[in-house]
Amino acid sequence: MSASTIAWFTVLLLVFTNLIGLLYSILVLHTDLFNKFTIQKKQYVKGVFAKRMPLYLFNITLLLTISGVGAYF
């Protein structure tokens, strides 16, 4: 297996797992599916998730870039 193949599989795995985490976060915030499992009784402030999304995207971009380059070399 070549270095570029390993790098691509690493990046695809990270994208897939981060998409699962994003979908889980959206489900928790916008549905009542997991209410019986909550630990905190604090109410969710609407707009916090969307307000922090650029930071999340920046962190994921850095993660993918550094991991992809690191897996290649």
Stockholm file with secondary structure:
# STOCKHOLM 1.0

chainA/1-73         MSASTIAWFTVLLLVFTNLIGLLYSILVLHTDLFNKFTIQKKQYVKGVFAKRMPLYLFNITLLLTISGVGAYF
#=GR chainA/1-73 SS CCHHHHHHHHHHHHHHHHHHHHHHHHHHHHSSTTGGGCCCCCCCCTTHHHHHHHHHHHHHHHHHHHHHHHHHC
#=GC SS_cons        CCHHHHHHHHHHHHHHHHHHHHHHHHHHHHSSTTGGGCCCCCCCCTTHHHHHHHHHHHHHHHHHHHHHHHHHC
//
